[in-house]
Amino acid sequence: MARYPEIPALFFSKRTGEKTFTQEEVYKLLQQWGAALINELDIRDVEVESTPTSNILAVVTVSEVGRPQAGDILYAASAGKFRGFVSSAASVGWVDLGGP
């Protein structure tokens, strides 16, 4: 899981005498934070885009697949058909893909 940068604490109580920031310092800190956030999001995008959306399996029967997930596709050699695993509120299970 990505660890996104936290926005820096920029404003302090004037009563405590802690540092106050100029507009330029605030702008620079926010620019650095924004650049770090964009970098983390870009890294996360690459991770997501490089993950396959479905698995394609070659099996003799669908019962060979232990824990199918929505989007899995297989070729069932015994039936000579491609099948896809569907998981929705209406149905859960393997369905034939295209053709007779």
Protein Blocks (a to p, Z undefined) as FASTA:
>chain_A
ZZddddddfbdcfklopacddfklmmmmmmmmmmmmmmmmmmmmmmmmmpcfbdcdddfb
fklpmbacehiacddfknopacdddddfkbgcdddeejZZ
